[in-house]
Amino acid sequence: MSARTWKPARPNPSLTVAKIHAQRFVEEYPTDFGLLFVGPTGVGKTHLAVAVLRELMIRKGFDCLFYDFHELLKTSATVIIPEPRAPSFTVLQPVLDAEVLLLDELAASNPSGWVKETLQHIINSRYNYKKWTLITTTLPFGEASGRREGRMPFR
C-alpha cells in the first residue's frame, strides 16, 4: 500500500483531496509543510498517513516513526512519574529526533496540563529543528480552519 495506490472505502471528495496532498507531500519531500488529517473515526486518516510514512521510508529512505499519541503519553507517564527527578523529556527523545513523525489519534476532550505541556514540547521542538510531523485527529477544527493547506478535513 502506498500514498499513490491508497483508495478510500467509498468515494468521498474530502478523501480525494487528502490523497492529493499526501502524494504531494511524498513527491516534494522535504517540503515546507506537514500534514494534519482531521475527521471522524474509521474514514481512513491513519491508513493514508501510514502510507505516506511507508513511501518515505521505502522509496526515499528517510527515518520515520509512528506513535499512537495515547500510547506515547502512557509510556511517558510510566517512565517519568516513578522518577520525578529524571529529566522528564528524555523518554521522548526518539519522538523528537525522528525526521518524520506520525502522531496518531491526537484527541482529548479535556487534556491535563501535563498533556498540553508534553504536546507543546514535541511540536515546538520538532518545528524548531525542522522535523516534519504528520498528525491524525478526530478533534473538530471547523470548516473554515480545515481548508488551509496541509489540513485535510475528512467527512
Buried (B, 14 or more C-beta within 10 A) or exposed (E): EBBEEBEBEEEBEBBEBBBEBBBBBBEEBEEEBBBBBBBEEEBBBBBBBBBBBBBBBEBEEBEBBBBBBBEBBEBBBEBBEEEEEEEBBEBBEEBBBBBBBBBBBBEBEEBEEBBEEBBEBBBEBBEEEEBBBBBBBBEEBEEEEBEEEBBBBBE
